[in-house]
Amino acid sequence: MSDQSEPIYVFGHSDREMERLGNQARLIDPITRRFFVDAGIEPGMRVLDVGSGAGDVAFLAAELVGDEGEVVGVDRAAAALATGRARAEARSLRNVSFVEGDLAQIAFERAFDAITGRYVLMFQPDPAAMLRGLARHVRPGGVIVFHEVDWDGARSSPPAPIYDEACQWLVEALRLREADGWMGAKLHGAFVAAGLPAPSMGVSALIGGGKNSVDCAGLVAGLVTTLLPIIESLGIATAADVGIETLAARIISEATANGSVLAGRSEIGAWTRV
């Protein structure tokens, strides 16, 4: 990384990645929704969604705030925001808008009732500094809520070696590209270091056994597909080792044969009022 002040986003914004994010949202949105509801996101709120990308979290927040509320999604990636705007138009959503910009510099005319983010802090060189900066955009008594992952939660029992190895490829790729695959467990510390009140927290995960492990297998295989060039370039595994075309099917087949339960990474939420 050449500039420690810049966030690192290792997944890119290709059409295939936008499709993967959509599939991920289908599985993960119910978890994020619970965090947001517990945090106090409610009808009529004005919400700033950071690292909004193609808009999955912004759309989720829009459902919670309703027509009387408003969601503004901010991201640095113009291509991802273009996808988000097209999706919002296709859904006839009038309470969602997107702004391209750097959160360290951007200004808004009015404060927000809440700030949301999913899988954003894990890519920041200094998550506490980002939270500290975001706090200036939320009104007194407003909510800050983030959803991050902790890959220590990913496991299989009895062991499903293909799944376990795929998870390790991902963890190592994230580590070597200086993204924090354990950010979820660090949310409490980041909030406190930012000078925010200690957050309430929640945890959930995808889980399934045997043939019912399709969601866990698909989520991991999708991530490996996106990160395969990085996995290869860093010498973590070769394309032949990965066998990407059959990876998900082999994970499910092995889990079925072994009677394994596959647990996904821990999905951890943290929220506080400022």
C-alpha positions as CSV (number, residue, x, y, z in Angstrom):
1,M,0.0,0.0,0.0
2,S,1.6,3.2,-1.1
3,D,-0.5,5.7,0.9
4,Q,-1.5,4.7,4.5
5,S,-4.2,7.3,4.5
6,E,-6.1,5.7,1.7
7,P,-8.6,2.8,2.3
8,I,-7.8,-0.5,0.6
9,Y,-10.7,-2.2,-1.2
10,V,-9.5,-5.5,-2.6
11,F,-12.6,-6.7,-4.2
12,G,-12.9,-4.2,-7.0
13,H,-16.1,-3.1,-8.8
14,S,-16.5,-5.3,-11.9
15,D,-19.8,-6.5,-13.2
16,R,-19.1,-9.9,-11.7
17,E,-18.4,-8.4,-8.3
18,M,-21.6,-6.4,-8.4
19,E,-23.4,-9.7,-9.0
20,R,-21.6,-11.3,-6.2
21,L,-22.5,-8.5,-3.9
22,G,-26.2,-8.9,-4.8
23,N,-26.0,-12.6,-4.0
24,Q,-24.2,-11.8,-0.7
25,A,-26.9,-9.2,0.2
26,R,-29.6,-11.8,-0.2
27,L,-28.0,-13.9,2.5
28,I,-26.6,-11.2,4.8
29,D,-29.3,-8.5,4.6
30,P,-31.5,-10.3,7.3
31,I,-28.6,-10.1,9.7
32,T,-27.8,-6.5,8.9
33,R,-31.5,-5.6,9.3
34,R,-31.6,-7.0,12.8
35,F,-28.6,-4.9,13.8
36,F,-30.2,-1.8,12.3
37,V,-33.5,-2.4,14.0
38,D,-31.7,-3.1,17.4
39,A,-29.7,0.1,16.8
40,G,-32.9,2.1,16.5
41,I,-33.1,2.8,12.7
42,E,-36.8,3.7,12.3
43,P,-39.3,5.4,10.0
44,G,-38.7,9.1,9.2
45,M,-34.9,9.0,9.9
46,R,-32.3,10.7,7.6
47,V,-29.5,8.1,7.2
48,L,-26.0,8.4,5.8
49,D,-24.8,5.1,4.4
50,V,-21.0,5.0,4.0
51,G,-19.1,2.9,1.5
52,S,-22.5,2.4,-0.2
53,G,-21.2,0.9,-3.4
54,A,-24.0,-0.5,-5.5
55,G,-26.5,0.3,-2.8
56,D,-27.5,-2.9,-1.0
57,V,-27.3,-1.5,2.5
58,A,-28.8,1.9,1.4
59,F,-31.8,0.0,0.1
60,L,-32.1,-1.9,3.3
61,A,-32.0,1.3,5.3
62,A,-34.5,2.9,3.0
63,E,-37.0,0.1,3.8
64,L,-36.6,0.8,7.5
65,V,-36.9,4.6,7.3
66,G,-39.8,4.5,4.8
67,D,-41.1,7.2,2.4
68,E,-40.9,9.9,5.1
69,G,-37.2,9.1,5.6
70,E,-34.1,9.6,3.5
71,V,-31.0,7.7,2.8
72,V,-27.8,9.2,1.2
73,G,-25.2,6.7,0.1
74,V,-21.6,7.9,-0.2
75,D,-18.8,6.1,-2.0
76,R,-15.6,6.9,-3.8
77,A,-16.3,4.4,-6.6
78,A,-18.2,6.1,-9.5
79,A,-18.9,2.8,-11.3
80,A,-20.5,1.2,-8.2
81,L,-22.6,4.3,-7.6
82,A,-23.8,4.3,-11.2
83,T,-25.1,0.8,-10.5
84,G,-26.7,1.9,-7.3
85,R,-28.5,4.8,-9.0
86,A,-29.7,2.5,-11.8
87,R,-31.0,0.0,-9.3
88,A,-32.8,2.8,-7.3
89,E,-34.4,4.1,-10.4
90,A,-35.5,0.6,-11.4
91,R,-37.1,0.2,-8.0
92,S,-38.7,3.6,-8.2
93,L,-37.1,4.6,-4.9
94,R,-37.4,8.3,-4.2
95,N,-35.9,8.2,-0.7
96,V,-32.4,7.1,-1.8
97,S,-29.7,9.2,-3.4
98,F,-26.0,8.6,-4.0
99,V,-23.0,11.0,-3.7
100,E,-19.5,10.3,-5.0
101,G,-16.9,11.7,-2.6
102,D,-14.3,11.3,0.1
103,L,-15.9,11.2,3.5
104,A,-12.8,13.0,5.0
105,Q,-13.6,16.0,2.9
106,I,-17.3,15.9,2.0
107,A,-19.8,18.3,3.7
108,F,-23.6,18.1,4.1
109,E,-26.0,20.9,4.8
110,R,-27.8,19.0,7.5
111,A,-26.8,16.5,10.1
112,F,-28.1,12.9,9.9
113,D,-30.1,10.9,12.4
114,A,-28.0,7.8,11.7
115,I,-24.9,6.6,10.0
116,T,-24.7,3.0,8.7
117,G,-22.0,0.9,7.1
118,R,-21.4,-2.7,6.2
119,Y,-17.9,-4.2,5.6
120,V,-16.4,-0.7,5.5
121,L,-14.1,-0.3,8.5
122,M,-12.2,-3.5,7.6
123,F,-10.7,-1.7,4.7
124,Q,-9.7,1.5,6.6
125,P,-6.1,2.0,7.7
126,D,-7.5,3.7,10.9
127,P,-11.1,2.6,11.7
128,A,-11.2,4.8,14.8
129,A,-10.2,7.9,12.9
130,M,-12.9,7.2,10.3
131,L,-15.6,6.8,13.1
132,R,-14.4,10.0,14.7
133,G,-14.7,11.8,11.5
134,L,-18.2,10.4,10.7
135,A,-19.5,11.5,14.1
136,R,-19.5,15.1,12.9
137,H,-22.2,14.2,10.4
138,V,-24.7,12.8,13.0
139,R,-26.9,14.9,15.2
140,P,-26.7,14.8,19.0
141,G,-28.5,11.6,20.1
142,G,-28.1,10.1,16.6
143,V,-27.1,6.5,15.9
144,I,-23.9,5.1,14.5
145,V,-24.1,1.4,13.5
146,F,-21.6,-0.8,11.6
147,H,-21.7,-4.4,10.6
148,E,-18.3,-6.1,10.1
149,V,-16.9,-9.7,9.9
150,D,-14.7,-11.9,11.9
151,W,-13.3,-14.8,10.0
152,D,-12.3,-16.7,13.2
153,G,-16.0,-17.8,13.2
154,A,-15.7,-19.8,10.0
155,R,-15.2,-23.5,10.7
156,S,-16.6,-27.0,10.0
157,S,-17.5,-29.9,12.2
158,P,-16.7,-32.7,11.5
159,P,-13.9,-31.2,9.4
160,A,-14.6,-30.4,5.8
161,P,-11.1,-29.7,4.5
162,I,-12.0,-28.1,1.2
163,Y,-14.2,-25.5,2.9
164,D,-11.6,-24.9,5.7
165,E,-8.9,-24.4,3.1
166,A,-11.0,-22.0,1.0
167,C,-11.6,-19.9,4.1
168,Q,-7.9,-19.9,4.8
169,W,-7.1,-18.7,1.3
170,L,-9.5,-15.8,1.9
171,V,-8.1,-14.9,5.3
172,E,-4.5,-14.9,4.0
173,A,-5.4,-12.8,1.0
174,L,-7.1,-10.2,3.1
175,R,-4.2,-10.2,5.6
176,L,-1.5,-9.8,2.9
177,R,-3.5,-7.0,1.3
178,E,-3.8,-5.2,4.6
179,A,-7.5,-5.6,5.0
180,D,-8.8,-6.7,8.5
181,G,-10.7,-9.9,8.3
182,W,-11.2,-9.7,12.1
183,M,-12.7,-6.2,12.3
184,G,-16.0,-7.4,13.8
185,A,-14.4,-8.4,17.1
186,K,-12.5,-5.0,17.1
187,L,-15.6,-2.8,16.8
188,H,-15.9,-2.2,20.5
189,G,-12.3,-1.0,20.7
190,A,-12.6,1.2,17.5
191,F,-15.8,2.9,18.8
192,V,-14.2,3.6,22.2
193,A,-10.9,4.8,20.6
194,A,-13.0,7.2,18.4
195,G,-14.3,8.8,21.6
196,L,-17.8,7.3,21.1
197,P,-19.9,5.7,23.9
198,A,-19.1,2.0,24.2
199,P,-21.4,0.2,21.7
200,S,-24.0,-2.4,22.1
201,M,-23.2,-5.5,20.0
202,G,-24.7,-8.5,18.3
203,V,-23.4,-11.5,16.4
204,S,-24.9,-14.0,13.9
205,A,-23.6,-16.3,11.2
206,L,-24.7,-18.4,8.3
207,I,-24.7,-22.1,9.2
208,G,-25.9,-25.3,7.6
209,G,-25.1,-29.1,7.5
210,G,-24.6,-31.4,4.6
211,K,-26.7,-30.6,1.6
212,N,-28.1,-27.6,3.5
213,S,-24.6,-25.9,3.5
214,V,-25.3,-24.4,0.1
215,D,-25.3,-20.8,1.4
216,C,-22.0,-21.1,3.3
217,A,-20.4,-22.8,0.3
218,G,-21.7,-20.3,-2.2
219,L,-20.6,-17.3,-0.2
220,V,-17.1,-18.6,0.2
221,A,-16.8,-19.8,-3.4
222,G,-18.0,-16.4,-4.6
223,L,-15.4,-14.5,-2.6
224,V,-12.6,-16.9,-3.8
225,T,-13.7,-16.3,-7.4
226,T,-13.4,-12.5,-6.9
227,L,-10.0,-12.8,-5.1
228,L,-8.5,-15.5,-7.2
229,P,-6.1,-13.2,-9.1
230,I,-4.9,-11.9,-5.8
231,I,-4.7,-15.4,-4.3
232,E,-2.5,-16.5,-7.2
233,S,-0.4,-13.4,-7.4
234,L,0.4,-13.6,-3.6
235,G,1.4,-17.3,-4.0
236,I,-1.4,-18.5,-1.6
237,A,-2.7,-21.1,-4.1
238,T,-2.8,-21.8,-7.8
239,A,-5.8,-21.8,-10.1
240,A,-5.3,-25.6,-10.2
241,D,-5.3,-25.8,-6.4
242,V,-8.6,-23.8,-6.3
243,G,-10.5,-25.4,-9.1
244,I,-12.9,-22.5,-9.0
245,E,-15.4,-23.9,-11.5
246,T,-16.3,-26.8,-9.1
247,L,-15.3,-25.3,-5.8
248,A,-18.8,-24.8,-4.4
249,A,-20.0,-28.2,-5.6
250,R,-17.0,-29.9,-4.0
251,I,-17.5,-28.2,-0.7
252,I,-21.2,-29.2,-0.6
253,S,-20.3,-32.8,-1.7
254,E,-17.7,-33.1,1.0
255,A,-19.9,-31.7,3.7
256,T,-22.7,-34.1,2.7
257,A,-20.3,-37.1,2.6
258,N,-18.8,-36.2,6.0
259,G,-22.0,-35.0,7.6
260,S,-20.3,-31.7,8.3
261,V,-21.8,-28.5,9.6
262,L,-20.4,-25.5,7.9
263,A,-20.4,-22.2,9.9
264,G,-19.7,-19.0,8.1
265,R,-17.6,-16.1,9.3
266,S,-19.0,-14.2,12.3
267,E,-21.3,-11.3,11.3
268,I,-20.9,-8.7,14.1
269,G,-22.8,-5.5,14.6
270,A,-22.0,-2.6,16.9
271,W,-24.1,0.5,17.5
272,T,-24.2,3.5,19.8
273,R,-25.9,6.9,20.2
274,V,-23.7,10.0,20.2
